[in-house]
Amino acid sequence: MKASARRCVNVAMSAATALAAGLVVLPLLLVFGFLMYQGVMALNVGFFTQLPKPVGEVGGGMANAIVGTLILVSLAACLGLPLGILGGLYLAESRDRRLPWIARFLADVLNGVPSIVIGIFAYGVAVLPFRRFSALAGGFALAIIMLPIVIRTSEELVRLVPSSMREAALALGIPEWKVLLRIVLPTARAGIITGVMVAVARVAGETAPLLFTAFGNRFWHQGLDQPIAALPLQIFAYAISPYDDWHRQAWAGALVLIGMVFVVSLAARVVTSGRFTGVR
Amino acid sequence: MADGILVKELNAWFGDAHILHNIGLAVAPKAVTALIGPSGCGKSTFIRCLNRMHEVVPGARVSGTVRVEGEDVYAPGVDPVQIRRRIGMVFQKPNPFPTMSVFDNVVAGLRLGGMRERAVLHEAAERALRQAALWDEVKDHLSKSGVSLSGGQQQRLCIARALAVEPEVLLMDEPCSALDPIATAKIEELILELRGTLTILIVTHNMQQAGRVSEATGFFLLGELVEFGVTRSLFTNPRDKRTEDYITGRFG
């Protein structure tokens, strides 16, 4: 092949890959741009500080739903993260063949279960016995959705830690459990946090599993055993309403939801980039 | 009291592969002993049997006896963690912990062994870094990341990390094979300085290195210990034909 022909191929392929990369980010930019266009008008201080107004009155905000989403996601993280990270550690480190294989397979299946089904399950387990919708039930449903993502990313990242790290630590006379918790996990930390943020972002936007667990609430949070508002629920309720003002607020709510996910992801990145990092 | 290391009828396997055949030798205490031989001859497996690191690999098995300073390493009820604390190890490639600073790397063994007192940790870190001839280069950068050091410095950091727990034996598995000649010379110098303070076993591909640093040398071939003796006489007057062929460069 001549030099000129090689150059042509090079330019064409570079352009093709750049175009593909552009197409991948395009949907995100479009969604974000559209939300900005539609939602930014309805955003004001009241949106972040006030409760929803009764039907017919203009104004009001989604402050309770913003707080509610934060509470629900925190509950889900408290339940799902320790379990998921330790589970991932087990899958990566276990010398047993059968049980990890089964657990891995089930985690993948769970990852594919529609979130509405998980909502129904949480309804049966955490709502019916107590005869009450509650924040706890919502957090429980979100934790189940989070679990397979956290388990699988933790496993992958723990596997990425070179075995020379484990050997170095074991050869120092450090017991195996300490090697795992103090050497292997911290080495994989930066990557695990990235994976965890994906899981948090995913559940922050879940609507279906909250429909009949957290249920929604037009007032401030009244305790973890009570129904609680959540942004996705509020967006859903407002979007299907017949009122223009509520439509505008639904757009604003969606914008705030994306903004929250964005800020949390960014914060996690900044926090983890400070110290010496291991694998990403 | 000092007995060094006594090995009898040591056999090792990876799954079905029989790696070491009836190894027996006596390593002199507080001296430097080198192990040479072509790749895959079982030198590394042999030293990994001494601190019970061989069994860390799935499917690995060991039989025979190993006595380190009189204690039977494979006796029932012996905790491998306690054995490894007494027998330090340095690996082929420098492997400092990437999430830790220079200081944290050096004291990792002590700290994760339960030592909390800062004064003790600082003292141990300085002593180990001086022993590893690294103190002057890093004393002003103790909080820098361990992996920010050069390759040779990283390897000396790993030696310091192993020395910080004050082991009786130091196993070195080709510690210079990833280093340039200057870094190699520094490590050899430090091995010579450590002679007399602890028992050192060094696996090396470099026969000149064995000649420079060791008092005794063992030659491994295909999982057998072919010859073991005083370094100078092994190199100048080998008893076994295979040793002679290897050290004169006829194979390997």
Interface residues (C-beta under 8 A of the other chain):
Chain A: R95 P162 S164 M165 R166 E167 A168 A169 L170 A171 L172 G173 I174 P175 K178 V179 R182 I183 P186 T187 R189 R275 F276 T277 G278
Chain B: N51 M53 V56 P58 V81 Q82 I83 R84 R85 R86 G88 M89 F91 K93 N95 P96 F97 P98 T99 M100 S101 A108 G109 L112 G113 S145 G146 V147 C158 R161 A162 V165
